[in-house]
């Protein structure tokens, strides 16, 4: 199974924010949408960063709460790891586990075209394993 298959079932909508918005703006979007990360984009939808709940918590701890008034680009992760639609879920799961992050933007030619979370990847992998198990049961029953 590939990232494209995950996106075809969950959709390609991605919550984004521009770097000049405040961390408070980011917090409001995260809370309203009940999500864990926003992709930071320029005006051409090129990925320039990502801001997650973890980034915000670390910044709040370091600044005693003053981080809310800072621009997003002051605390965002700049070196964003991305994936392509053709990558397998095993490859993506491995990269997310090694990097210890939960959100992976999907890019085509440097432009944002989706996002997968560790939850999306685990769900797809479980469905794949269940399908394989069902095929095995069917094979054994008909042998």
ABEGO torsion letter per residue (X at the ends): XBAAAAAAAAEABBBBBBAABBAAAAAAAAAAAGBABBBBBBAAGBBAEBBBAAAAAAAAAAAGGAAAABBAAAABBABBBBBBAABBAAAAAAAAAAAGBABBBBBBGGBBAEBBBAAAAAAAAAAAAAAAAAAAAAAAAAX
